[in-house]
Amino acid sequence: MPRTIEVYGAADAGASGSRSLSAPIESTVVAIDAPAGTRVAAGQVIARLRPSPSAQLDYSKALAEVRQTSDAYARAQRLRADGLSSNADVETARAAAASAAATLSSMQRRSQSTSLVAPTSGTVTSVESSPGALVAAGTTIATVTATQGIRGRFGVDPATARSITPGSVVRVAPASGGAAFSLPVSSVDPVVDPQTRLASIYVSLPPQALIGSGEPLHGQIVLKDGGGALVVPYSALLDDGGQPFVFVVVKNIAHRRNVTVGSTDSNWATITRGVSAGEVVITQGGTALEDGMKVRIR
């Protein structure tokens, strides 16, 4: 007995799907070449920066420090050769010169990174600064979500999640419209979200679907009940204010039985509680009956 489960969720970039682009040093934003929502290729320029006056001053100071420490190291070596200083003095001067050189080299590398480029093909999902803004070192300028690796995350009832296994097929459709497509379940997370009280299932979304992170999704999963379930003809089911029931016949007397219905199709209904195997249920004429009426089976 197949049953269709409706699930709802959203596209999810996952833990490694989004990359932030940050200012390497204090900078002024010159231009934003790829606004939020722009699809970009790997290496494409997202934003252009220029070192701030303060950063340029720090660079000049670092350059002067390199010259001073280099001169001091050379002087310490000459004095040591003349016996006027110790090896410790020379080592201290050497370490100071090496530290200053490393600082300058680091500032040079960061100053050269005036263009922030996309680390991978994807979509610019956010831009945090605008042209003319002064930003501190480490400030996030933009975020790029990769095209590859986008997954669909759906919330499902924890009891239902236990019957879903990797490889089960989900018919996925973007909530905003577009053609639906079938995908296998890649993983099932039985841990219940404390807010939604739902477990999660995941599918890997193909890049050609052009679904961005955060886009709502709707899915359908067709499951089959395990063997041994009780079924009755669908025509035997009756309803009383939302409570399904059937009539069973015992010694030519109709008895109403409230039932719990599982999956159904056009011909059969699975009954999880309310009737026993082998009981006779009425499939025609039940709407004219009341509990306890005598009946004749034709």
C-alpha positions in Angstrom: 0.0 0.0 0.0 1.8 3.1 -1.2 1.3 6.4 0.7 2.5 9.8 -0.4 4.2 12.1 2.2 4.2 15.8 1.6 7.3 17.5 2.8 8.4 21.1 2.9 11.8 22.6 3.2 14.4 24.9 1.6 17.7 24.8 -0.3 20.6 24.8 2.0 24.3 25.6 1.2 25.5 23.4 4.0 28.5 24.1 6.3 31.0 24.6 3.5 28.7 26.0 0.8 29.1 29.7 1.6 32.3 31.7 1.6 32.9 35.1 3.0 35.2 37.7 1.3 36.8 40.0 3.8 39.0 43.1 3.7 42.7 42.0 4.2 43.6 45.4 5.7 41.8 48.6 6.6 40.5 49.8 3.2 38.2 52.0 1.3 35.6 50.3 -0.9 36.2 51.6 -4.4 33.5 49.6 -6.2 31.1 46.6 -6.0 31.3 44.9 -9.3 28.9 42.0 -8.5 25.8 43.1 -6.4 23.8 40.6 -4.3 22.0 38.1 -6.6 24.6 38.1 -9.3 25.8 34.7 -10.6 29.6 34.7 -10.8 32.3 32.4 -12.0 35.4 31.4 -10.1 37.9 34.2 -10.2 35.4 36.9 -11.1 35.9 40.2 -9.3 33.3 40.9 -6.6 34.6 44.1 -5.1 37.6 46.4 -5.5 39.3 48.0 -2.5 42.0 50.6 -1.8 44.3 50.7 1.3 43.1 53.5 3.6 45.3 56.4 4.5 45.9 54.8 7.9 46.9 51.5 6.3 49.3 53.4 3.9 50.8 55.1 6.9 51.3 51.8 8.7 53.0 50.4 5.6 55.4 53.4 5.6 56.2 52.8 9.2 56.9 49.1 8.6 59.2 50.0 5.8 61.1 52.5 8.0 61.3 49.8 10.7 62.9 47.4 8.3 65.6 49.9 7.4 66.3 50.8 11.0 66.6 47.2 12.2 68.7 46.2 9.2 71.1 49.0 9.9 71.2 48.0 13.6 71.9 44.4 12.7 74.7 45.4 10.4 76.2 47.7 13.1 76.0 44.9 15.7 77.9 42.6 13.4 80.7 45.1 12.9 80.9 45.7 16.6 81.1 42.0 17.2 83.9 41.7 14.7 85.8 44.4 16.6 85.1 42.6 19.9 82.9 45.5 21.2 79.6 43.5 21.5 78.5 40.0 22.4 76.9 37.2 20.3 73.7 37.9 22.3 73.7 41.5 21.0 74.1 40.3 17.5 71.3 37.7 17.8 68.9 40.3 19.3 69.5 42.6 16.4 69.1 39.8 13.9 65.8 38.7 15.4 64.5 42.3 15.4 65.4 42.7 11.7 63.8 39.4 10.8 60.6 40.3 12.6 60.4 43.7 10.9 61.0 42.1 7.5 58.2 39.5 8.1 55.8 42.3 9.2 56.5 44.3 6.0 56.1 41.2 3.8 52.7 40.4 5.3 51.6 44.0 4.8 52.8 43.9 1.2 50.8 40.7 0.5 47.7 42.1 2.0 48.0 45.5 0.3 48.2 43.7 -3.1 44.8 42.0 -2.4 42.9 45.0 -3.6 40.4 43.0 -5.6 38.1 40.4 -3.9 37.3 37.6 -6.3 34.9 34.7 -6.2 36.6 31.6 -4.8 34.2 29.3 -6.7 31.3 29.5 -9.2 28.1 30.5 -7.4 25.8 33.4 -6.4 26.6 36.5 -4.5 24.1 36.1 -1.6 25.0 39.3 0.3 27.0 42.5 0.1 27.7 44.2 3.4 29.4 47.4 2.2 29.0 50.1 -0.4 31.4 52.2 -2.5 33.1 54.8 -0.4 32.8 53.0 2.9 35.8 52.7 5.2 36.1 49.1 6.5 38.4 47.6 9.1 40.7 44.6 8.4 38.7 41.4 8.6 35.3 43.1 7.8 33.1 40.9 5.6 32.4 42.6 2.3 30.4 40.0 0.5 29.3 36.3 0.7 29.3 33.9 -2.2 27.3 30.6 -2.1 28.7 27.9 -4.3 26.6 26.5 -7.2 28.0 23.0 -6.4 27.0 21.4 -3.2 23.5 23.0 -2.7 21.3 20.5 -1.0 17.6 20.4 -0.2 16.6 20.0 3.4 13.1 18.8 4.3 11.4 18.5 7.7 9.5 15.3 8.3 7.7 13.8 11.3 10.3 11.8 13.3 8.1 8.6 13.1 8.0 9.0 9.3 11.7 9.6 9.2 12.4 6.2 10.6 10.7 4.6 7.5 12.8 6.7 5.0 16.1 5.4 4.0 18.9 6.8 1.8 18.0 6.1 -1.8 14.2 6.7 -1.3 13.0 9.0 -4.1 11.7 12.5 -3.5 9.8 14.4 -6.1 11.1 18.0 -5.6 9.5 21.2 -6.9 10.6 24.7 -6.2 7.9 26.5 -4.2 8.3 29.5 -6.6 7.3 27.3 -9.6 9.2 25.4 -12.2 9.5 21.9 -13.4 9.7 19.1 -10.7 12.4 16.5 -10.7 13.1 13.3 -8.8 16.1 12.9 -6.6 17.3 10.2 -4.2 17.5 10.9 -0.5 21.2 11.3 0.3 20.9 11.2 4.1 18.4 11.1 7.0 19.0 13.1 10.2 16.7 11.7 12.9 17.7 14.4 15.4 14.6 16.5 16.1 14.9 20.3 15.6 13.9 21.9 18.9 11.9 24.6 17.2 10.0 22.7 14.4 9.9 19.3 16.2 10.8 17.7 12.9 13.6 15.4 11.7 15.4 16.2 8.5 16.1 14.5 5.2 18.6 15.8 2.6 18.9 15.6 -1.2 21.6 16.9 -3.4 20.3 19.5 -5.8 21.7 19.5 -9.4 23.4 22.7 -10.5 21.2 22.8 -13.6 18.1 23.3 -11.4 19.4 26.8 -10.7 18.0 26.7 -7.2 19.7 29.2 -4.8 20.3 28.8 -1.1 17.3 29.6 1.0 14.8 29.0 -1.8 11.6 27.2 -0.5 11.0 23.7 -1.7 8.1 21.3 -1.8 8.6 17.5 -2.1 6.6 14.3 -2.2 7.9 10.9 -1.0 6.0 7.7 -1.9 6.4 5.1 0.8 5.0 1.6 1.1 3.6 0.1 4.3 5.3 -3.1 5.4 3.6 -6.5 4.8 1.0 -7.8 7.2 -1.1 -4.6 7.4 -4.9 -5.0 7.5 -6.8 -3.6 4.5 -10.5 -3.0 3.7 -12.1 -2.0 0.5 -12.0 1.8 0.2 -15.8 1.8 -0.3 -16.3 0.4 3.2 -14.9 3.6 4.8 -17.5 6.1 6.2 -17.0 9.4 8.0 -18.6 11.0 10.9 -17.3 14.5 11.5 -13.8 13.6 10.6 -13.9 10.2 12.4 -13.6 7.3 10.0 -15.5 4.2 10.7 -16.8 1.0 9.2 -19.7 -1.4 9.8 -18.8 -5.0 10.6 -21.4 -7.8 10.5 -21.6 -10.3 13.4 -24.6 -12.8 13.3 -26.5 -10.5 10.9 -26.1 -7.5 13.1 -24.3 -4.4 11.9 -21.8 -3.0 14.5 -20.1 0.4 14.0 -16.3 0.4 14.5 -14.3 3.6 14.7 -11.0 2.9 12.8 -7.6 4.5 12.3 -6.7 4.8 8.6 -3.2 4.5 7.3 -2.4 4.8 3.6 -5.1 4.6 0.9 -5.5 4.4 -2.8 -8.5 4.3 -5.0 -9.3 0.7 -4.1 -8.0 -0.1 -0.6 -7.4 1.5 2.8 -4.9 0.3 5.4 -6.5 0.0 8.9 -4.1 0.3 11.8 -6.7 0.0 14.5 -10.4 -0.9 14.9 -10.9 -4.1 13.0 -9.4 -7.6 13.1 -8.4 -9.9 10.2 -11.3 -12.0 8.9 -14.1 -9.7 10.0 -16.8 -9.0 7.5 -17.2 -5.3 6.6 -20.1 -3.7 4.7 -19.0 -2.1 1.4 -22.5 -1.0 0.1 -25.5 0.4 1.8 -23.6 1.5 4.9 -24.9 5.1 4.8 -28.4 3.8 5.6 -27.4 1.8 8.7 -27.2 2.5 12.4 -25.3 0.7 15.0 -27.1 -2.5 16.0 -29.4 -2.8 13.0 -30.2 -6.3 11.6 -28.9 -6.8 8.1 -29.1 -9.3 5.4 -26.1 -9.9 3.2 -26.9 -10.0 -0.5 
